[in-house]
Amino acid sequence: MPTDFPKVADNAISHAMRLAKHTGAEVYLRFHVVANQDENGGDPA
């Protein structure tokens, strides 16, 4: 599965996982999927 997470997001997820481990909490990730678009902003042909 390809990801496009910047380093800041990776660090935030790592921090959340460590915090959850120490507190017994759960971490939920929400993904927003965007369809590919051509260079003009329209749907690909």
C-alpha positions as CSV (number, residue, x, y, z in Angstrom):
1,M,0.0,0.0,0.0
2,P,1.7,3.2,-1.1
3,T,1.6,6.1,1.4
4,D,2.3,9.8,1.1
5,F,2.9,10.7,4.7
6,P,5.5,13.4,5.5
7,K,8.0,12.8,8.2
8,V,6.0,14.9,10.6
9,A,3.0,12.6,10.2
10,D,5.2,9.5,10.7
11,N,6.5,11.0,14.0
12,A,3.0,11.9,15.2
13,I,1.8,8.3,14.5
14,S,4.9,6.9,16.4
15,H,4.2,9.2,19.3
16,A,0.5,8.2,19.4
17,M,1.5,4.5,19.4
18,R,4.0,4.9,22.2
19,L,1.5,6.9,24.3
20,A,-1.3,4.4,23.7
21,K,1.0,1.5,24.8
22,H,1.8,3.2,28.1
23,T,-1.8,4.3,28.8
24,G,-3.6,1.2,27.5
25,A,-5.4,3.4,24.9
26,E,-6.2,2.6,21.3
27,V,-5.1,4.5,18.2
28,Y,-7.5,4.9,15.3
29,L,-6.1,6.1,11.9
30,R,-8.4,7.8,9.4
31,F,-7.5,7.8,5.8
32,H,-8.7,10.2,3.1
33,V,-8.4,8.7,-0.4
34,V,-8.3,11.1,-3.3
35,A,-8.9,9.9,-6.9
36,N,-6.2,10.6,-9.4
37,Q,-6.6,13.7,-11.5
38,D,-5.0,14.9,-14.7
39,E,-2.8,18.0,-14.8
40,N,-5.8,20.2,-15.5
41,G,-7.6,19.1,-12.4
42,G,-10.1,16.9,-14.3
43,D,-10.7,13.1,-14.1
44,P,-8.2,11.1,-16.1
45,A,-9.5,9.8,-19.5
